[in-house]
Amino acid sequence: MDAVRVPRRVGRPRSRPANVAGDKGYSYDRIRVWLRRRGIGAVIPQRSDQKANHRGRPLKFDPDSYRRRNVVERCVSWIKECRAVATRFEKLARHYLGMVKTAMIERYLRLLYL
């Protein structure tokens, strides 16, 4: 999250997004507290086992924002078409990042020339 830079029309990029979307696997109190401390909205559905134990005000959840999460999921799926990225052949982080960038370039070129 520290490397996030959200571009704006004018001025320097924001270092914090307005909202972060995640699936039910990220529905933990420590994640929600971490996001709340930084002023970031959480668009994370609540797990069924948490609903029974939840007391007080229900957690805020915006289903329209959550639906837009599929763009990221499709992008990850496209990247994982590259076998080296999917199986993580490269163990060093900088080499792996290079493979992810190469996979994205390949995807863009495929879209551009098809």
Secondary structure in CASP SS format (residue, H / E / C, confidence):
PFRMAT SS
TARGET T0000
AUTHOR 0000-0000-0000
METHOD secondary structure of the structure
MODEL  1
M C 1.00
D C 1.00
A C 1.00
V C 1.00
R C 1.00
V E 1.00
P C 1.00
R C 1.00
R C 1.00
V C 1.00
G C 1.00
R C 1.00
P C 1.00
R E 1.00
S C 1.00
R C 1.00
P C 1.00
A C 1.00
N E 1.00
V E 1.00
A E 1.00
G C 1.00
D C 1.00
K H 1.00
G H 1.00
Y H 1.00
S C 1.00
Y C 1.00
D H 1.00
R H 1.00
I H 1.00
R H 1.00
V H 1.00
W H 1.00
L H 1.00
R H 1.00
R H 1.00
R C 1.00
G C 1.00
I C 1.00
G E 1.00
A E 1.00
V E 1.00
I C 1.00
P C 1.00
Q C 1.00
R C 1.00
S H 1.00
D H 1.00
Q H 1.00
K H 1.00
A H 1.00
N H 1.00
H C 1.00
R C 1.00
G C 1.00
R C 1.00
P C 1.00
L C 1.00
K C 1.00
F C 1.00
D C 1.00
P H 1.00
D H 1.00
S H 1.00
Y H 1.00
R H 1.00
R C 1.00
R C 1.00
N H 1.00
V H 1.00
V H 1.00
E H 1.00
R H 1.00
C H 1.00
V H 1.00
S H 1.00
W H 1.00
I H 1.00
K C 1.00
E C 1.00
C C 1.00
R H 1.00
A H 1.00
V H 1.00
A H 1.00
T C 1.00
R C 1.00
F C 1.00
E C 1.00
K C 1.00
L C 1.00
A H 1.00
R H 1.00
H H 1.00
Y H 1.00
L H 1.00
G H 1.00
M H 1.00
V H 1.00
K H 1.00
T H 1.00
A H 1.00
M H 1.00
I H 1.00
E H 1.00
R H 1.00
Y H 1.00
L H 1.00
R H 1.00
L H 1.00
L H 1.00
Y H 1.00
L C 1.00
END
